[in-house]
Amino acid sequence: MASKKELRVRRSLRELEKEYENGNKKPLEKLMKAWKGIKELPPDDPRSFFMLGGFHGEPFRGAGWGLNTFWGGYCNHGNVLFPTWHRVYCLKIEEALQSIPGCEDVMLPYWDETDEESLQHGIPWSLTVKDFELDGKKISNPLRSFVFPITITDNVSGDDSIYTKHKDYETVRYPLSGLVGTEKARKETKEHNDKFPHYEENVKLLNRNVIAWLTKKDEHFPPDVKKRLKISVSDQYKECLNAPNYTVFSNTTSAQQWNQLHDGAPTIIPLEQPHNNIHLSVGGFEVPGADFSPIDGANGDMGENDTAALDPIFYFHHCNVDRMFWVWQKKTGHTDKLDVITGYPGTNTSDNQGATPGFPPNTWLDLNSPLHPFTLKEGGKERPYTSMDCINIEKQLGFTYSKGSLDEWDGAAKAQVAKAAAGAPVKKLCISQINRAPIGGSFIISAYANYKGEPVLLGYHSVLSRWSVMGCANCQTHLEVKAFFDLDFMEEADLQAADFRVEITGRKHSAPALSAVVEKNQYRLEVR
């Protein structure tokens, strides 16, 4: 246990950049040195970026290798272990950074995605600049991408080698594509990427897209209505801090169940939802209803669970997600204890992703479930980490976060909660029965309505999904996707006259399947 004085501090990446810009270059240079070091370690070194990056998804280590009972990677998504598993994951990458000589005090910074600089300018420059000067030499920026030291093969049944990556493959972000697993994919990717030959222009497109996701408001709405909508990612980060308990805060599966059962109550947004949106914004999806032309065919690595953790930006994003987890804990009094609702959706290994390696299918999850493959030493022996080992980051892990955006967020949903409690229920648009089986890769569900004669975006729901759900046995029992959008801004007359519609946006390769889902009306719309 660390005392308050001994706590190590994870700071905003912009804090390090500002010091660098003002002449104190050492903190950012040391971070760059540490990242360069772990990326240059042999691929079989347990501290190497390749080894650690591969635990999340590809190259599918562990019990899930090649078995369609499992999804393949170790990461937990769509269940109550999502925040705690990724908390330990960030800790392990941080320990690896500290193992590089001269970098023993390096901490993993967070990308403060809801601060004013991100809302106005997008991604911190140190994550996108092409080159960086270190020890008097210009080097390729180690935070920009990762070059694979060996070829890795997609061994999950049904994925058609879509995620296979050859030696010397370099990870990419929007607007580029990184699908190179088949001859057809390589040809299409080359044709697509040849349209974007200028790196600096690509960074501008990436930041423009990220800003749109972070700040999106439908301009057709009057100002008072826009304030109540939860469309932008920054809004969703704020709203997730109003989740009433850890179970529904932690993941999309549990939150969907809560929203379905609690008619009249404001829609709960889990931490995992804005997390998903950032993945898609960096990885290659346009924000729905964006006011600039879509770039069809963008398939960056951050947009898929299988490859996301092999892009260094993943860890700066997840460090911020963990910070938001800690902000919620402080705000709600959960710094020392978390609550899991026994038997609730999102508390079983057979979720919409498929069982995680290390767990038998259909295993119930709780705070004592092992967070494979991470271990800690206790009494001279190693044992698996559990959520119980990482609830309080200050007392148990010895670090804290610098003060960032939303640290003192009070919550805009309190008025809605009071309104619902007073007998004026919040109307919701409920979208259900969407079958994700034919949809290849991640996708977005968008809801639109005619509001006072104007077509307006109500919101969107991002889904991080594997490329071939049909190849996952457990996924077959968890195919339905649901989404919920509050309609409290609409009067009863508007609700009666409203014409709602659904739009599903996916990868270029899955467009025919998406069209079939929409045309055959394979979803259900209802107002509750």
Summary of the structure (lengths in Angstrom):
residues: 528
radius of gyration: 22.1
end to end distance: 48.5
largest distance: 69.2
contacts: 1793
relative contact order: 0.15
helix: 37%
strand: 17%
